[in-house]
Amino acid sequence: MSRPAVPKANSIAVRSTEVFRMSLGPEQLAYPLRRYGMDHDRYDWSMLPRRRPVQWPDGARVALWVVPTLEWFPLNMQGVPFKPPGAMQTAYPDLRHYTLRDYGNRVGVWRLMELFDRLGLRCTVSLSMAVLDMYPDIAEAMLTRRYELMSHGLYNTRYHWNITEDEERTAIQQCQEIHQRHVRIW
């Protein structure tokens, strides 16, 4: 059995009698800084085999960074320029898919915190900053455990590409304001 060819971006794919357009157009794939090595000039790029060996404290041979992710998806996603993978699938309100996405915040995170407590692990949480406002019990539990908070945006349906510098600045400012309200160390 042969495998079908992978359609190119913004192409039309045909499956049986169904025709659909791919979700990403060339404007979402264009990236002027794409090149060999790094896509920025903030620091030099180096290949791993050419680097000096890492020296961990106390002669340890392995370092472990535990980074669970907490996200918040609005029930009524706008989906601009397209809906993210795992987005709501049916007409609003799509409670079936929303509750599936929200399981981690209702149940999963608490199980992970219990596990991390038993193992004595303090982690860095990669989160949608809206989690701190939407789930105050989770925010309090993370801060009580002295977890590091690492933002990956306001919430999981706001992408950070194809936006102006002012829009990017506003998004960063919104995240910082939420962080300052909850963490109170800035």
N, C-alpha and C positions, 0 to 999 in steps of 0.2 A: 504494500500500500504506500503510495507516495504522499508526501506532505505538501499541503498547499503553500505557495509562495507567500512570504510576509508582505502585505501591501505597504507601499511607501506613504509618507505623510501626505495628507490632503488628497489621497487617491480614492478612487471608487473601488470597493471590493464587492465581489459578487459571491454569494453563498446560496446555492440552489436557485430559487427564484427571487430571493431577497437581495436588495441593493441598499447599501448604506455608505455614508461618507465618513472617512476617518476623522477623529476629533481634533487633531493638531494640524494647523496650517503652517505654512512657511514662516509666518511672522512669529510664531511661538518657538520655532526651532532655530531662528537666526541668532547668532551669538558672535559679535565681532571680535571678542578676545580669545576665541577658541584657537589653540595652537599646541604644539608639542610642549610638554612640561606643564607649567602652571598657566592659569587663565587670568592672572593678575601680576602686579609688580610689587606686592607688599613684602615678600621675602624670596630668597633664591630657591629655586627648585633643585632637588638633588635626589638621585636614585638611591634606594636603600642599600644596595651592595657597596656603594662608594662612601657610605657614612661610617663614622666611628661607632663601635658597639655602645649601646646604651648601658649606663651603670646605674642600677637601681639601689636604693638604700639597703643597708645590711647585707649586701651581696645577693639579694633576691634575683632569681632568674626570670620571673614572670611578674607583670603588673596587671591588675584587673580593675577595670573601670566599669562600674555597674550604672547603666543609664536607662532606666525605664522611661517610657514615653506616655504622657497624659495629654489627651486632646479633647477639644470640645468642637462639636459639629452643630451649627444652628439647624433647627428643624426645617427651616425654609431656606435651603441653599440657593444662592443666586447663580452659581456656576459660571462665572465670567473669568477667563475666556471659555472655560468648559468646567463641567463638574468633576471633582476629584474622584479617583478610584474609591469605591465604597460609598459613594454619595447616595442620597435617597433615590429610590428607583421608581416609585409609584407616585400617584398624585398626592399633593399636600393635603393633610399631614400624613406622612409616610411613617407611621408609628412602628410598624414591623421592623424596618431597616434602622430607624433611629434608635430603638431600644437595643438592637444588636450592637450598634456602635457605642452606645452608652454603658454597656455591660462593664467595661473596664473601670469606669468611674464609680459604678454602684457596687461592684463586687470584687473585681480583679485586683484593683490597687490595694485594697485592704488585705487580701491574701498575700500579696507581694510584701507589704510592709511587715506583716507577721513573720514571714520568712526572713527578711532582712534583719529584723530584730533578733530572731533566734541565732542568726549567723554573725551578728555584730557588724553588719555592713551599713555604712553611711553612703548614700548614693547621690548622684547628680541626676535630677529629673529634667528631662527635655519636655517642655510643656507649652501648650497654647496658653498664653498668659490669661485668657478669659477664664481658665480653670480656677484661678485664684478667687475671682469674683463669683463664678457660678457654683462652686463647691467649697464653701468656707470650711467645712469639716475636714476636707482633704488638705486644704491650705494649712490649717492649724496643725494637722497631724504631721505634715512634711516639715513645718517650721519647728515643731517640738522636737523632731528627730534631727534637726540641724542639717537637713538635706540641702545641697546646693541646687539652685533653680537656674535652669538654662532655657531661655526663651527661643522658641522657633516660630514666633509670630503671635498675633492676637488670637486667631482661631484657625482651624484647619482648612478653611475654605477661602482664605485670603492669601493669594499667591504674591510673591515678591519679585515678579518680573514684568516687563512691559509696563512699568509705572514710572512716573516722573520722579525727579529727585525730591520735590516737595511732598509727593504722596509717600515716598519712602521715609522721609523725615517724620511725617505725621504718624505713620505706622510705628516707627521706633519710639516716638514720644508717647503714644498710647500705651505701649508695652511697659515703658519705664515708669509711667504714672501708676499703673496697676502694681508693678513690683514695689515701688516706693510706699504705696498705701499698705501693703501687706508685710513687707519685710522691715521697713522702717530703719534702714541703715544708711541710706543715701544722704 
